[in-house]
Amino acid sequence: MYRILTESKNVNAVKALLGRLGYDYTVYYCDGSWHGQTESSMVIELGTASENEAHTLAQIIKQTNAQQAVLVQSIPATSCLI
């Protein structure tokens, strides 16, 4: 599973992008910090993205939100639908 941590900006545009690209995802809203400055943040967990897709998506979000950086985490996970 890949997780993208980003500033909570242009939320509707980011969610529209996720839907348009067909990703299964979960979004969490939280507080974060970048270089000691607190900011509203969001965590996007991608259920169906490859590493390359997650990195490409993070780059698009970074450009859309004019950010210096967006964090991508790779998390080993086993999932099943019941």
SESEGU-948762 format. One record per residue: residue number from 0; residue in three letters; x, y negated, z of N, C-alpha, C, O in turn. Coordinates in steps of 0.001 Angstrom, whole numbers, always signed. Atoms other than C-alpha are relative to their C-alpha. Example, Ala and Ser with C-alpha at 12.3 -4.5 7.8 and 13.67 -1.06 7.14 Angstrom:
<rs>
<num = 0 | residuo = ALA | n.px = +890 | n.py = +1190 | n.pz = +0 | ca.px = +12300 | ca.py = +4500 | ca.pz = +7800 | c.px = +900 | c.py = -1200 | c.pz = +0 | o.px = +1936 | o.py = -1181 | o.pz = +665>
<num = 1 | residuo = SER | n.px = -820 | n.py = +1190 | n.pz = -60 | ca.px = +13670 | ca.py = +1060 | ca.pz = +7140 | c.px = -770 | c.py = -1090 | c.pz = +730 | o.px = -261 | o.py = -2198 | o.pz = +899>
</rs>
This chain:
<rs>
<num = 0 | residuo = MET | n.px = +846 | n.py = +1163 | n.pz = +0 | ca.px = +0 | ca.py = +0 | ca.pz = +0 | c.px = +897 | c.py = -1232 | c.pz = +0 | o.px = +1963 | o.py = -1247 | o.pz = +615>
<num = 1 | residuo = TYR | n.px = -724 | n.py = +1265 | n.pz = +23 | ca.px = +1172 | ca.py = -3512 | ca.pz = -715 | c.px = -834 | c.py = -1074 | c.pz = +670 | o.px = -2056 | o.py = -1114 | o.pz = +534>
<num = 2 | residuo = ARG | n.px = +646 | n.py = +1091 | n.pz = -722 | ca.px = +381 | ca.py = -6547 | ca.pz = +1404 | c.px = +676 | c.py = -1295 | c.pz = -428 | o.px = +1903 | o.py = -1386 | o.pz = -470>
<num = 3 | residuo = ILE | n.px = -499 | n.py = +1322 | n.pz = +352 | ca.px = +740 | ca.py = -10162 | ca.pz = +308 | c.px = -408 | c.py = -958 | c.pz = +1109 | o.px = -1586 | o.py = -1041 | o.pz = +1459>
<num = 4 | residuo = LEU | n.px = +265 | n.py = +1011 | n.pz = -1026 | ca.px = +1037 | ca.py = -12854 | ca.pz = +2997 | c.px = +268 | c.py = -1363 | c.pz = -614 | o.px = +1358 | o.py = -1624 | o.pz = -1124>
<num = 5 | residuo = THR | n.px = -73 | n.py = +1277 | n.pz = +686 | ca.px = +378 | ca.py = -16358 | ca.pz = +1750 | c.px = -778 | c.py = -1062 | c.pz = +756 | o.px = -1591 | o.py = -750 | o.pz = +1625>
<num = 6 | residuo = GLU | n.px = +768 | n.py = +1098 | n.pz = -572 | ca.px = -918 | ca.py = -19751 | ca.pz = +2748 | c.px = -1444 | c.py = +102 | c.pz = -473 | o.px = -1697 | o.py = +506 | o.pz = -1608>
<num = 7 | residuo = SER | n.px = +1417 | n.py = -83 | n.pz = +326 | ca.px = -4700 | ca.py = -19920 | ca.pz = +2786 | c.px = -411 | c.py = -1240 | c.pz = -810 | o.px = -1031 | o.py = -2168 | o.pz = -292>
<num = 8 | residuo = LYS | n.px = +315 | n.py = +1087 | n.pz = +924 | ca.px = -5059 | ca.py = -22228 | ca.pz = -232 | c.px = -680 | c.py = +598 | c.pz = -1228 | o.px = -409 | o.py = +1741 | o.pz = -1598>
<num = 9 | residuo = ASN | n.px = +674 | n.py = -445 | n.pz = +1220 | ca.px = -7281 | ca.py = -21948 | ca.pz = -3300 | c.px = -560 | c.py = +1417 | c.pz = +159 | o.px = -432 | o.py = +2257 | o.pz = -732>
<num = 10 | residuo = VAL | n.px = +473 | n.py = -1336 | n.pz = -353 | ca.px = -8933 | ca.py = -18955 | ca.pz = -1640 | c.px = -955 | c.py = +551 | c.pz = -1057 | o.px = -816 | o.py = +1704 | o.pz = -1463>
<num = 11 | residuo = ASN | n.px = +959 | n.py = -493 | n.pz = +990 | ca.px = -11801 | ca.py = -18702 | ca.pz = -4135 | c.px = +679 | c.py = +353 | c.pz = -1311 | o.px = +316 | o.py = +1346 | o.pz = -1941>
<num = 12 | residuo = ALA | n.px = -729 | n.py = -297 | n.pz = +1231 | ca.px = -9414 | ca.py = -18842 | ca.pz = -7102 | c.px = +811 | c.py = +1287 | c.pz = +145 | o.px = +869 | o.py = +2095 | o.pz = -781>
<num = 13 | residuo = VAL | n.px = -797 | n.py = -1214 | n.pz = -236 | ca.px = -7184 | ca.py = -16153 | ca.pz = -5565 | c.px = -915 | c.py = +1231 | c.pz = +2 | o.px = -589 | o.py = +2247 | o.pz = -611>
<num = 14 | residuo = LYS | n.px = +924 | n.py = -1141 | n.pz = -36 | ca.px = -10163 | ca.py = -13872 | ca.pz = -4839 | c.px = -592 | c.py = +267 | c.pz = -1386 | o.px = -803 | o.py = +1424 | o.pz = -1750>
<num = 15 | residuo = ALA | n.px = +493 | n.py = -183 | n.pz = +1368 | ca.px = -11515 | ca.py = -14458 | ca.pz = -8358 | c.px = +1050 | c.py = +702 | c.pz = -847 | o.px = +715 | o.py = +1561 | o.pz = -1663>
<num = 16 | residuo = LEU | n.px = -1092 | n.py = -652 | n.pz = +716 | ca.px = -8108 | ca.py = -13460 | ca.pz = -9736 | c.px = +64 | c.py = +1481 | c.pz = +342 | o.px = +199 | o.py = +2320 | o.pz = -548>
<num = 17 | residuo = LEU | n.px = -31 | n.py = -1402 | n.pz = -437 | ca.px = -8109 | ca.py = -10255 | ca.pz = -7679 | c.px = -1141 | c.py = +788 | c.pz = -643 | o.px = -943 | o.py = +1906 | o.pz = -1120>
<num = 18 | residuo = GLY | n.px = +1153 | n.py = -670 | n.pz = +598 | ca.px = -11594 | ca.py = -9389 | ca.pz = -8928 | c.px = +134 | c.py = +160 | c.pz = -1497 | o.px = -185 | o.py = +1210 | o.pz = -2055>
<num = 19 | residuo = ARG | n.px = -160 | n.py = -32 | n.pz = +1458 | ca.px = -10821 | ca.py = -10254 | ca.pz = -12534 | c.px = +1007 | c.py = +1071 | c.pz = -420 | o.px = +842 | o.py = +1709 | o.pz = -1460>
<num = 20 | residuo = LEU | n.px = -1025 | n.py = -997 | n.pz = +315 | ca.px = -7756 | ca.py = -7992 | ca.pz = -12467 | c.px = -393 | c.py = +1410 | c.pz = +453 | o.px = +306 | o.py = +2378 | o.pz = +157>
<num = 21 | residuo = GLY | n.px = +536 | n.py = -1304 | n.pz = -366 | ca.px = -9798 | ca.py = -5171 | ca.pz = -10937 | c.px = +644 | c.py = +666 | c.pz = +1200 | o.px = +549 | o.py = +1884 | o.pz = +1351>
<num = 22 | residuo = TYR | n.px = -631 | n.py = -590 | n.pz = -1171 | ca.px = -7871 | ca.py = -4688 | ca.pz = -7708 | c.px = -1021 | c.py = +275 | c.pz = +1102 | o.px = -1970 | o.py = -486 | o.pz = +1289>
<num = 23 | residuo = ASP | n.px = +698 | n.py = -225 | n.pz = -1261 | ca.px = -9379 | ca.py = -3095 | ca.pz = -4624 | c.px = +834 | c.py = -714 | c.pz = +1057 | o.px = +2050 | o.py = -531 | o.pz = +1116>
<num = 24 | residuo = TYR | n.px = -768 | n.py = +803 | n.pz = -943 | ca.px = -8417 | ca.py = -5419 | ca.pz = -1795 | c.px = -809 | c.py = -308 | c.pz = +1249 | o.px = -2035 | o.py = -198 | o.pz = +1271>
<num = 25 | residuo = THR | n.px = +569 | n.py = +522 | n.pz = -1228 | ca.px = -9067 | ca.py = -6639 | ca.pz = +1721 | c.px = +747 | c.py = -1282 | c.pz = +324 | o.px = +1967 | o.py = -1343 | o.pz = +175>
<num = 26 | residuo = VAL | n.px = -619 | n.py = +1271 | n.pz = -360 | ca.px = -8427 | ca.py = -10225 | ca.pz = +2850 | c.px = -262 | c.py = -282 | c.pz = +1478 | o.px = -1392 | o.py = -169 | o.pz = +1954>
<num = 27 | residuo = TYR | n.px = +90 | n.py = +429 | n.pz = -1393 | ca.px = -7722 | ca.py = -11304 | ca.pz = +6432 | c.px = +429 | c.py = -1459 | c.pz = +62 | o.px = +1369 | o.py = -1863 | o.pz = -623>
<num = 28 | residuo = TYR | n.px = -370 | n.py = +1406 | n.pz = -207 | ca.px = -7606 | ca.py = -14956 | ca.pz = +7516 | c.px = +606 | c.py = -123 | c.pz = +1386 | o.px = +89 | o.py = +433 | o.pz = +2354>
<num = 29 | residuo = CYS | n.px = -730 | n.py = +74 | n.pz = -1262 | ca.px = -5169 | ca.py = -15887 | ca.pz = +10250 | c.px = +850 | c.py = -1269 | c.pz = +41 | o.px = +859 | o.py = -2062 | o.pz = -900>
<num = 30 | residuo = ASP | n.px = -987 | n.py = +1069 | n.pz = -120 | ca.px = -2627 | ca.py = -18392 | ca.pz = +11511 | c.px = +1367 | c.py = +598 | c.pz = -250 | o.px = +1648 | o.py = +1723 | o.pz = +162>
<num = 31 | residuo = GLY | n.px = -1358 | n.py = -442 | n.pz = +255 | ca.px = +940 | ca.py = -18103 | ca.pz = +10335 | c.px = +963 | c.py = -1148 | c.pz = +219 | o.px = +566 | o.py = -2229 | o.pz = +654>
<num = 32 | residuo = SER | n.px = -1017 | n.py = +1033 | n.pz = -147 | ca.px = +4176 | ca.py = -20050 | ca.pz = +10401 | c.px = +992 | c.py = +121 | c.pz = -1143 | o.px = +1388 | o.py = +1224 | o.pz = -1522>
<num = 33 | residuo = TRP | n.px = -1022 | n.py = +44 | n.pz = +1043 | ca.px = +6587 | ca.py = -21113 | ca.pz = +7669 | c.px = +1011 | c.py = -1056 | c.pz = +424 | o.px = +677 | o.py = -2238 | o.pz = +511>
<num = 34 | residuo = HIS | n.px = -1060 | n.py = +904 | n.pz = -451 | ca.px = +9884 | ca.py = -22655 | ca.pz = +8805 | c.px = -433 | c.py = -821 | c.pz = +1217 | o.px = -165 | o.py = -2019 | o.pz = +1306>
<num = 35 | residuo = GLY | n.px = +396 | n.py = +634 | n.pz = -1244 | ca.px = +8379 | ca.py = -23435 | ca.pz = +12201 | c.px = -1273 | c.py = -827 | c.pz = -66 | o.px = -1700 | o.py = -1372 | o.pz = +952>
<num = 36 | residuo = GLN | n.px = +1231 | n.py = +765 | n.pz = +154 | ca.px = +5261 | ca.py = -25134 | ca.pz = +10814 | c.px = -1189 | c.py = +950 | c.pz = -63 | o.px = -1247 | o.py = +1822 | o.pz = -930>
<num = 37 | residuo = THR | n.px = +1194 | n.py = -839 | n.pz = -8 | ca.px = +1930 | ca.py = -23511 | ca.pz = +11677 | c.px = -870 | c.py = -342 | c.pz = -1197 | o.px = -1010 | o.py = -1508 | o.pz = -1566>
<num = 38 | residuo = GLU | n.px = +885 | n.py = +203 | n.pz = +1145 | ca.px = -414 | ca.py = -23017 | ca.pz = +8727 | c.px = -1091 | c.py = +1056 | c.pz = +6 | o.px = -927 | o.py = +2139 | o.pz = +567>
<num = 39 | residuo = SER | n.px = +1042 | n.py = -990 | n.pz = +224 | ca.px = -3656 | ca.py = -21305 | ca.pz = +7879 | c.px = +520 | c.py = +962 | c.pz = -1066 | o.px = +1038 | o.py = +543 | o.pz = -2101>
<num = 40 | residuo = SER | n.px = -561 | n.py = -1013 | n.pz = +886 | ca.px = -2721 | ca.py = -18051 | ca.pz = +6195 | c.px = -1054 | c.py = +1022 | c.pz = -372 | o.px = -2120 | o.py = +1094 | o.pz = +240>
<num = 41 | residuo = MET | n.px = +836 | n.py = -1145 | n.pz = +318 | ca.px = -4294 | ca.py = -15097 | ca.pz = +4491 | c.px = +893 | c.py = +1173 | c.pz = -355 | o.px = +1973 | o.py = +1022 | o.pz = -927>
<num = 42 | residuo = VAL | n.px = -673 | n.py = -1254 | n.pz = +276 | ca.px = -3221 | ca.py = -11501 | ca.pz = +4220 | c.px = -871 | c.py = +753 | c.pz = -994 | o.px = -2062 | o.py = +961 | o.pz = -765>
<num = 43 | residuo = ILE | n.px = +727 | n.py = -740 | n.pz = +1035 | ca.px = -4209 | ca.py = -9606 | ca.pz = +1089 | c.px = +581 | c.py = +1408 | c.pz = -38 | o.px = +1753 | o.py = +1592 | o.pz = -369>
<num = 44 | residuo = GLU | n.px = -431 | n.py = -1393 | n.pz = +102 | ca.px = -4009 | ca.py = -5822 | ca.pz = +1285 | c.px = -536 | c.py = +555 | c.pz = -1307 | o.px = -1737 | o.py = +500 | o.pz = -1573>
<num = 45 | residuo = LEU | n.px = +352 | n.py = -544 | n.pz = +1311 | ca.px = -4002 | ca.py = -4191 | ca.pz = -2141 | c.px = -59 | c.py = +1517 | c.pz = +82 | o.px = +923 | o.py = +2173 | o.pz = +430>
<num = 46 | residuo = GLY | n.px = +166 | n.py = -1442 | n.pz = -91 | ca.px = -5380 | ca.py = -689 | ca.pz = -2290 | c.px = +419 | c.py = +756 | c.pz = -1252 | o.px = +688 | o.py = +1955 | o.pz = -1188>
<num = 47 | residuo = THR | n.px = -199 | n.py = -719 | n.pz = +1258 | ca.px = -4704 | ca.py = +104 | ca.pz = -5936 | c.px = +1100 | c.py = -590 | c.pz = -871 | o.px = +1140 | o.py = -305 | o.pz = -2068>
<num = 48 | residuo = ALA | n.px = -1026 | n.py = +663 | n.pz = +805 | ca.px = -1704 | ca.py = -1943 | ca.pz = -7064 | c.px = +1330 | c.py = +736 | c.pz = +75 | o.px = +1678 | o.py = +1318 | o.pz = +1102>
<num = 49 | residuo = SER | n.px = -1367 | n.py = -512 | n.pz = +16 | ca.px = +1728 | ca.py = -730 | ca.pz = -8111 | c.px = +931 | c.py = -1083 | c.pz = +556 | o.px = +507 | o.py = -2218 | o.pz = +772>
<num = 50 | residuo = GLU | n.px = -971 | n.py = +981 | n.pz = -495 | ca.px = +4884 | ca.py = -2444 | ca.pz = -6831 | c.px = +130 | c.py = -1159 | c.pz = -985 | o.px = +125 | o.py = -2321 | o.pz = -580>
<num = 51 | residuo = ASN | n.px = -135 | n.py = +1035 | n.pz = +1020 | ca.px = +5264 | ca.py = -4332 | ca.pz = -10104 | c.px = -1235 | c.py = -907 | c.pz = -24 | o.px = -1109 | o.py = -2127 | o.pz = -129>
<num = 52 | residuo = GLU | n.px = +1234 | n.py = +791 | n.pz = -5 | ca.px = +1624 | ca.py = -5442 | ca.pz = -10028 | c.px = -72 | c.py = -905 | c.pz = +1227 | o.px = -475 | o.py = -2064 | o.pz = +1121>
<num = 53 | residuo = ALA | n.px = +16 | n.py = +801 | n.pz = -1226 | ca.px = +1923 | ca.py = -6627 | ca.pz = -6411 | c.px = +954 | c.py = -1182 | c.pz = -116 | o.px = +619 | o.py = -2289 | o.pz = +304>
<num = 54 | residuo = HIS | n.px = -979 | n.py = +1073 | n.pz = +156 | ca.px = +5040 | ca.py = -8659 | ca.pz = -7247 | c.px = -485 | c.py = -1035 | c.pz = -1016 | o.px = -311 | o.py = -2236 | o.pz = -810>
<num = 55 | residuo = THR | n.px = +540 | n.py = +917 | n.pz = +1001 | ca.px = +3415 | ca.py = -10155 | ca.pz = -10346 | c.px = -1126 | c.py = -832 | c.pz = +595 | o.px = -1182 | o.py = -2044 | o.pz = +388>
<num = 56 | residuo = LEU | n.px = +1111 | n.py = +705 | n.pz = -639 | ca.px = +284 | ca.py = -11050 | ca.pz = -8375 | c.px = +523 | c.py = -1032 | c.pz = +1001 | o.px = +12 | o.py = -2151 | o.pz = +1052>
<num = 57 | residuo = ALA | n.px = -585 | n.py = +938 | n.pz = -962 | ca.px = +2397 | ca.py = -12660 | ca.pz = -5621 | c.px = +603 | c.py = -1208 | c.pz = -722 | o.px = +491 | o.py = -2339 | o.pz = -247>
<num = 58 | residuo = GLN | n.px = -586 | n.py = +1094 | n.pz = +779 | ca.px = +4213 | ca.py = -14722 | ca.pz = -8249 | c.px = -1088 | c.py = -940 | c.pz = -517 | o.px = -914 | o.py = -2159 | o.pz = -496>
<num = 59 | residuo = ILE | n.px = +1118 | n.py = +820 | n.pz = +474 | ca.px = +893 | ca.py = -15929 | ca.pz = -9700 | c.px = -565 | c.py = -835 | c.pz = +1147 | o.px = -835 | o.py = -2025 | o.pz = +981>
<num = 60 | residuo = ILE | n.px = +516 | n.py = +726 | n.pz = -1177 | ca.px = -365 | ca.py = -16863 | ca.pz = -6208 | c.px = +975 | c.py = -1103 | c.pz = +400 | o.px = +558 | o.py = -2217 | o.pz = +716>
<num = 61 | residuo = LYS | n.px = -1033 | n.py = +978 | n.pz = -341 | ca.px = +2931 | ca.py = -18639 | ca.pz = -5480 | c.px = -98 | c.py = -1221 | c.pz = -911 | o.px = -58 | o.py = -2357 | o.pz = -440>
<num = 62 | residuo = GLN | n.px = +103 | n.py = +1107 | n.pz = +954 | ca.px = +2603 | ca.py = -20732 | ca.pz = -8640 | c.px = -1316 | c.py = -747 | c.pz = +149 | o.px = -1338 | o.py = -1977 | o.pz = +114>
<num = 63 | residuo = THR | n.px = +1319 | n.py = +620 | n.pz = -148 | ca.px = -1129 | ca.py = -21368 | ca.pz = -8177 | c.px = -32 | c.py = -931 | c.pz = +1193 | o.px = -613 | o.py = -2014 | o.pz = +1121>
<num = 64 | residuo = ASN | n.px = +38 | n.py = +770 | n.pz = -1236 | ca.px = -580 | ca.py = -22659 | ca.pz = -4649 | c.px = +1226 | c.py = -894 | c.pz = +206 | o.px = +1371 | o.py = -1519 | o.pz = +1257>
<num = 65 | residuo = ALA | n.px = -1216 | n.py = +827 | n.pz = -79 | ca.px = +2742 | ca.py = -24440 | ca.pz = -5367 | c.px = +763 | c.py = +260 | c.pz = +1295 | o.px = +1112 | o.py = -672 | o.pz = +2020>
<num = 66 | residuo = GLN | n.px = -703 | n.py = -393 | n.pz = -1218 | ca.px = +4463 | ca.py = -22508 | ca.pz = -2572 | c.px = +1457 | c.py = +302 | c.pz = -307 | o.px = +1807 | o.py = +664 | o.pz = -1430>
<num = 67 | residuo = GLN | n.px = -1414 | n.py = -348 | n.pz = +145 | ca.px = +8185 | ca.py = -22012 | ca.pz = -2003 | c.px = +180 | c.py = +1511 | c.pz = -64 | o.px = +1062 | o.py = +2007 | o.pz = -764>
<num = 68 | residuo = ALA | n.px = -133 | n.py = -1449 | n.pz = -55 | ca.px = +7662 | ca.py = -18322 | ca.pz = -1282 | c.px = -1314 | c.py = +629 | c.pz = +448 | o.px = -2118 | o.py = +11 | o.pz = +1146>
<num = 69 | residuo = VAL | n.px = +1126 | n.py = -831 | n.pz = -430 | ca.px = +5033 | ca.py = -15630 | ca.pz = -819 | c.px = +609 | c.py = +1344 | c.pz = +403 | o.px = +1433 | o.py = +1899 | o.pz = -323>
<num = 70 | residuo = LEU | n.px = -579 | n.py = -1246 | n.pz = -511 | ca.px = +5818 | ca.py = -12529 | ca.pz = +1238 | c.px = -775 | c.py = +1205 | c.pz = -524 | o.px = -2004 | o.py = +1236 | o.pz = -475>
<num = 71 | residuo = VAL | n.px = +597 | n.py = -1265 | n.pz = +421 | ca.px = +5185 | ca.py = -9066 | ca.pz = -211 | c.px = +584 | c.py = +1095 | c.pz = +879 | o.px = +1802 | o.py = +1208 | o.pz = +1017>
<num = 72 | residuo = GLN | n.px = -432 | n.py = -1120 | n.pz = -830 | ca.px = +5328 | ca.py = -6045 | ca.pz = +2091 | c.px = -440 | c.py = +1307 | c.pz = -652 | o.px = -1544 | o.py = +1404 | o.pz = -1190>
<num = 73 | residuo = SER | n.px = +324 | n.py = -1354 | n.pz = +435 | ca.px = +5424 | ca.py = -2399 | ca.pz = +1056 | c.px = -194 | c.py = +834 | c.pz = +1262 | o.px = +709 | o.py = +940 | o.pz = +2092>
<num = 74 | residuo = ILE | n.px = +336 | n.py = -726 | n.pz = -1214 | ca.px = +3704 | ca.py = -248 | ca.pz = +3667 | c.px = -398 | c.py = +1431 | c.pz = -360 | o.px = -1387 | o.py = +1635 | o.pz = -1064>
<num = 75 | residuo = PRO | n.px = +395 | n.py = -1371 | n.pz = +270 | ca.px = +3661 | ca.py = +3539 | ca.pz = +3507 | c.px = -1351 | c.py = +296 | c.pz = +657 | o.px = -1540 | o.py = +36 | o.pz = +1845>
<num = 76 | residuo = ALA | n.px = +1334 | n.py = -289 | n.pz = -537 | ca.px = +67 | ca.py = +4654 | ca.pz = +3944 | c.px = -608 | c.py = +1162 | c.pz = -751 | o.px = -375 | o.py = +1341 | o.pz = -1946>
<num = 77 | residuo = THR | n.px = +806 | n.py = -1046 | n.pz = +606 | ca.px = -2127 | ca.py = +7646 | ca.pz = +3300 | c.px = -1450 | c.py = -362 | c.pz = +274 | o.px = -1828 | o.py = -622 | o.pz = +1416>
<num = 78 | residuo = SER | n.px = +1396 | n.py = +394 | n.pz = -144 | ca.px = -5780 | ca.py = +6874 | ca.pz = +2670 | c.px = -897 | c.py = +1039 | c.pz = -642 | o.px = -495 | o.py = +1741 | o.pz = -1570>
<num = 79 | residuo = CYS | n.px = +1006 | n.py = -839 | n.pz = +642 | ca.px = -8903 | ca.py = +8840 | ca.pz = +1892 | c.px = -1357 | c.py = -631 | c.pz = +246 | o.px = -1614 | o.py = -1207 | o.pz = +1303>
<num = 80 | residuo = LEU | n.px = +1376 | n.py = +508 | n.pz = -140 | ca.px = -12492 | ca.py = +7821 | ca.pz = +1285 | c.px = -870 | c.py = +1115 | c.pz = +528 | o.px = -790 | o.py = +2246 | o.pz = +48>
<num = 81 | residuo = ILE | n.px = +887 | n.py = -1010 | n.pz = -601 | ca.px = -15074 | ca.py = +9648 | ca.pz = +3392 | c.px = -1425 | c.py = -442 | c.pz = -185 | o.px = -2347 | o.py = +253 | o.pz = +242>
</rs>
